[in-house]
Amino acid sequence: MIQQHMAMNAEHALVTEELSSEIATLKQQKAKLEDRVAELKKSEEDNVQKSKDINRQLQMVLTMYVKMQKDFQTVMSTAGSQNIEEFVQTYRRMVNINSVWDLQNRFQVRR
């Protein structure tokens, strides 16, 4: 009976050792997984901040585009042009006229 009891104690000791070893391994795995979760959360926060920055920049670009579009429409209506080709022709004529006036002014100053 004592031998049976000692054998059972030895068996329990082996099982206890195995379970302790498994528990230690699981604790290590848990610690690694918790570290990984923390890394992923930090990465997610960084990505959210980057996304906000990108959205803010995109909003600025869109706002500037709308302003440019309005300015373009103002220039087009002021020039009386219906399309960009008409505006370019009008602008070239204006540049040529200004160049001629500039030359005339230079000649008058020299005389």
C-alpha positions as CSV (number, residue, x, y, z in Angstrom):
1,M,0.0,0.0,0.0
2,I,2.8,2.4,0.8
3,Q,4.4,1.5,-2.5
4,Q,1.2,2.3,-4.3
5,H,0.9,5.6,-2.4
6,M,4.5,6.4,-3.3
7,A,4.0,5.4,-6.9
8,M,0.9,7.7,-7.0
9,N,2.8,10.5,-5.5
10,A,5.6,10.1,-8.1
11,E,3.0,10.0,-10.9
12,H,1.4,13.1,-9.5
13,A,4.8,14.8,-9.3
14,L,5.4,14.0,-12.9
15,V,2.0,15.3,-14.0
16,T,2.6,18.4,-11.9
17,E,6.0,19.0,-13.5
18,E,4.5,18.6,-17.0
19,L,1.6,20.9,-16.2
20,S,3.9,23.5,-14.7
21,S,6.1,23.3,-17.8
22,E,3.0,23.8,-20.0
23,I,1.8,26.7,-17.9
24,A,5.2,28.4,-18.1
25,T,5.2,27.9,-21.9
26,L,1.6,29.3,-22.1
27,K,2.6,32.3,-20.0
28,Q,5.5,33.0,-22.3
29,Q,3.2,32.7,-25.3
30,K,0.7,35.0,-23.6
31,A,3.3,37.6,-22.9
32,K,4.5,37.5,-26.6
33,L,0.9,37.8,-27.8
34,E,0.2,40.7,-25.5
35,D,3.4,42.5,-26.8
36,R,2.2,41.8,-30.4
37,V,-1.3,43.2,-29.5
38,A,0.3,46.3,-28.1
39,E,2.5,46.7,-31.3
40,L,-0.6,46.3,-33.4
41,K,-2.6,48.9,-31.4
42,K,0.3,51.4,-31.7
43,S,0.5,50.7,-35.4
44,E,-3.3,51.2,-35.7
45,E,-3.0,54.5,-33.9
46,D,-0.2,55.6,-36.2
47,N,-2.2,54.6,-39.2
48,V,-5.3,56.5,-38.0
49,Q,-3.2,59.6,-37.5
50,K,-1.6,59.2,-41.0
51,S,-5.1,58.8,-42.4
52,K,-6.3,62.0,-40.7
53,D,-3.3,63.8,-42.0
54,I,-3.9,62.5,-45.6
55,N,-7.6,63.5,-45.4
56,R,-6.6,67.0,-44.1
57,Q,-4.2,67.4,-47.0
58,L,-6.7,66.1,-49.5
59,Q,-9.3,68.6,-48.2
60,M,-6.7,71.4,-48.6
61,V,-6.0,70.3,-52.2
62,L,-9.8,70.1,-53.0
63,T,-10.3,73.6,-51.4
64,M,-7.5,75.0,-53.5
65,Y,-8.9,73.3,-56.6
66,V,-12.3,74.9,-56.0
67,K,-10.7,78.3,-55.6
68,M,-8.6,77.8,-58.8
69,Q,-11.8,76.8,-60.6
70,K,-13.6,79.9,-59.4
71,D,-10.6,82.1,-60.4
72,F,-10.5,80.4,-63.8
73,Q,-14.2,81.0,-64.3
74,T,-13.8,84.7,-63.3
75,V,-10.9,85.1,-65.7
76,M,-12.8,83.4,-68.5
77,S,-15.9,85.5,-68.0
78,T,-13.8,88.7,-67.7
79,A,-12.0,87.9,-70.9
80,G,-15.4,87.1,-72.6
81,S,-14.1,83.7,-73.6
82,Q,-16.3,80.6,-74.0
83,N,-13.5,78.1,-73.8
84,I,-9.8,77.8,-73.1
85,E,-8.7,78.2,-76.7
86,E,-10.5,81.6,-77.0
87,F,-8.9,82.7,-73.8
88,V,-5.4,81.7,-75.0
89,Q,-5.9,83.6,-78.2
90,T,-7.2,86.7,-76.3
91,Y,-4.3,86.4,-73.9
92,R,-1.8,86.2,-76.7
93,R,-3.3,89.2,-78.4
94,M,-3.1,91.1,-75.1
95,V,0.5,90.1,-74.7
96,N,1.3,91.2,-78.2
97,I,-0.5,94.5,-77.7
98,N,1.4,95.1,-74.5
99,S,4.7,94.3,-76.2
100,V,3.8,96.8,-79.0
101,W,2.9,99.4,-76.5
102,D,6.1,98.7,-74.6
103,L,8.2,99.1,-77.8
104,Q,6.3,102.4,-78.6
105,N,7.0,103.7,-75.1
106,R,10.7,102.9,-75.5
107,F,11.0,104.6,-78.8
108,Q,9.2,107.7,-77.4
109,V,11.6,107.8,-74.5
110,R,14.6,107.6,-76.8
111,R,13.4,110.5,-79.0
